[in-house]
Amino acid sequence: MNFFEEHAAIVSACAKRDFEAAAQHLRRHLTQTTARLLSKPTKDRS
């Protein structure tokens, strides 16, 4: 699933009150988000 599909799956699972599925999708979504943030170059603040 891509970023937006994963987000939609979280919302859908929550709407269905399937919290186990929501948690699983949220873990994947956060992993994707974190990977994107960590892969971006940072500016040296020194």
C-alpha positions as CSV (number, residue, x, y, z in Angstrom):
1,M,0.0,0.0,0.0
2,N,1.2,3.5,-0.7
3,F,1.1,6.3,1.9
4,F,-2.5,7.5,1.1
5,E,-3.9,4.0,0.8
6,E,-2.5,3.2,4.2
7,H,-4.0,6.4,5.7
8,A,-7.4,5.5,4.2
9,A,-7.1,2.0,5.6
10,I,-6.6,3.4,9.1
11,V,-9.7,5.6,8.8
12,S,-11.7,2.7,7.4
13,A,-10.7,0.3,10.1
14,C,-11.5,2.9,12.8
15,A,-14.9,3.5,11.3
16,K,-15.6,-0.2,11.4
17,R,-14.2,-0.3,15.0
18,D,-11.7,-2.9,14.0
19,F,-9.0,-1.5,16.3
20,E,-6.6,-4.4,15.7
21,A,-6.5,-3.7,11.9
22,A,-6.3,0.0,12.6
23,A,-3.3,-0.5,14.9
24,Q,-1.6,-2.7,12.2
25,H,-2.2,-0.1,9.5
26,L,-1.0,2.7,11.8
27,R,2.2,0.9,12.5
28,R,2.9,0.6,8.8
29,H,1.8,4.2,8.1
30,L,4.2,5.5,10.8
31,T,7.0,3.3,9.5
32,Q,6.5,4.8,6.0
33,T,6.3,8.4,7.4
34,T,9.4,7.9,9.6
35,A,11.4,6.4,6.7
36,R,10.6,9.4,4.6
37,L,11.6,11.8,7.3
38,L,14.8,10.0,8.0
39,S,15.8,9.8,4.3
40,K,15.6,13.6,3.9
41,P,18.9,15.5,4.1
42,T,19.2,17.7,7.1
43,K,20.9,21.1,7.4
44,D,23.9,21.3,9.7
45,R,23.0,23.7,12.5
46,S,26.5,24.3,13.8
